[in-house]
Amino acid sequence: MPFDLVFKLEYFKGIGGASDEGVFIQLKTEVPAFQSKIRKEEYFSASTTPSAFMNGIFLVPGVVVAASNSFRVYLEKSPLFNWSQVLGPVMEFIRVAVGATNLEEASGSPTTLSTRNDRRTP
């Protein structure tokens, strides 16, 4: 049955808006793989067991750190990329990975968290 991927973006606060430090992508749909916070270099080392879901996340240019938890994905990006360059391809990848038909941004999104303690880094 077709469904929309409903999501909410929560950015860490930076000077003048969202920082490069991270964004939480809150989802109303479960992700297909779980991974604690890990850098791209560590993920692709021989010591980790890869998953198609995390491979896809890390193949998006600009993604340097990621985590996938129940109903949530966490990302950090390179400062040479802006969030629209990273989030568009990531959201499209997640949409396809979970079998959703469309993307639907939830009311109240995006949010800029006032402190790092508003959400604990995975």
C-alpha positions as CSV (number, residue, x, y, z in Angstrom):
1,M,0.0,0.0,0.0
2,P,1.4,3.4,-0.9
3,F,2.4,5.7,1.9
4,D,4.2,9.0,2.4
5,L,7.5,9.3,4.3
6,V,6.6,11.8,7.0
7,F,9.7,13.5,8.5
8,K,10.9,16.3,10.7
9,L,14.3,18.0,10.5
10,E,16.0,19.1,13.7
11,Y,19.3,21.0,13.2
12,F,21.9,21.8,15.8
13,K,22.1,25.6,16.3
14,G,25.0,27.4,14.7
15,I,25.9,31.1,14.3
16,G,23.0,32.5,12.3
17,G,21.1,29.3,11.9
18,A,21.8,25.6,11.4
19,S,25.3,24.3,12.1
20,D,27.4,21.7,10.2
21,E,27.4,19.7,13.4
22,G,24.3,17.7,12.8
23,V,20.7,17.2,11.9
24,F,18.2,14.7,13.3
25,I,15.8,13.3,10.7
26,Q,12.8,12.2,12.8
27,L,10.6,9.7,10.9
28,K,7.2,8.2,11.3
29,T,8.5,5.1,9.5
30,E,11.1,2.6,10.9
31,V,14.5,2.5,9.2
32,P,15.7,-0.8,7.7
33,A,19.0,-0.9,9.6
34,F,20.4,0.3,12.9
35,Q,23.8,1.7,13.3
36,S,25.3,3.7,16.2
37,K,27.1,7.0,15.4
38,I,30.1,6.3,13.2
39,R,32.4,8.2,10.9
40,K,32.4,7.3,7.2
41,E,36.1,6.1,7.4
42,E,35.3,3.8,10.3
43,Y,32.2,2.5,8.6
44,F,34.0,1.4,5.5
45,S,36.9,-0.2,7.4
46,A,37.1,-4.0,7.6
47,S,35.9,-4.0,11.2
48,T,32.3,-3.2,10.5
49,T,29.5,-5.2,8.9
50,P,28.0,-3.0,6.1
51,S,24.3,-2.6,5.4
52,A,22.8,-1.5,2.2
53,F,20.9,1.3,4.1
54,M,24.0,2.8,5.7
55,N,26.1,2.3,2.5
56,G,23.5,4.5,0.7
57,I,23.6,7.2,3.3
58,F,27.4,7.4,3.3
59,L,27.5,7.4,-0.5
60,V,25.7,10.8,-0.5
61,P,28.4,13.4,-1.1
62,G,29.1,15.5,2.0
63,V,28.0,13.0,4.6
64,V,30.8,12.4,7.1
65,V,29.1,10.9,10.2
66,A,25.8,9.0,10.4
67,A,23.7,7.0,12.8
68,S,20.4,5.2,12.3
69,N,18.1,4.5,15.2
70,S,14.5,3.5,15.6
71,F,12.5,6.1,13.7
72,R,15.5,8.5,13.4
73,V,18.6,9.2,11.3
74,Y,21.4,11.4,12.4
75,L,23.9,13.1,10.0
76,E,26.9,15.4,10.1
77,K,28.2,16.9,6.9
78,S,31.4,18.5,5.6
79,P,31.4,22.3,5.9
80,L,32.0,22.5,2.2
81,F,28.5,21.3,1.5
82,N,25.2,23.0,2.5
83,W,22.4,21.1,4.0
84,S,20.2,21.2,0.9
85,Q,23.0,19.5,-1.1
86,V,23.1,16.7,1.4
87,L,19.5,16.4,2.7
88,G,17.8,16.2,-0.7
89,P,19.7,13.1,-1.8
90,V,19.6,11.5,1.7
91,M,15.8,12.0,2.0
92,E,15.2,10.6,-1.5
93,F,17.4,7.6,-0.6
94,I,15.5,7.0,2.6
95,R,12.2,7.3,0.8
96,V,13.2,4.6,-1.7
97,A,14.8,2.4,1.0
98,V,11.5,2.3,3.0
99,G,9.3,2.0,0.0
100,A,7.5,5.3,0.4
101,T,5.8,7.0,-2.5
102,N,6.3,10.7,-1.5
103,L,8.1,12.8,1.1
104,E,6.0,14.8,3.5
105,E,7.6,17.3,5.9
106,A,5.8,17.4,9.2
107,S,4.4,20.5,10.7
108,G,7.0,22.4,12.7
109,S,9.9,21.3,10.5
110,P,12.6,22.4,10.3
111,T,13.5,23.2,13.9
112,T,16.8,24.6,15.1
113,L,17.6,23.1,18.5
114,S,18.5,25.7,21.1
115,T,21.3,23.6,22.7
116,R,23.1,20.4,22.0
117,N,21.3,19.0,25.1
118,D,17.9,19.3,23.4
119,R,18.7,16.0,21.8
120,R,21.5,13.6,22.8
121,T,23.9,12.8,20.0
122,P,23.4,9.1,19.2
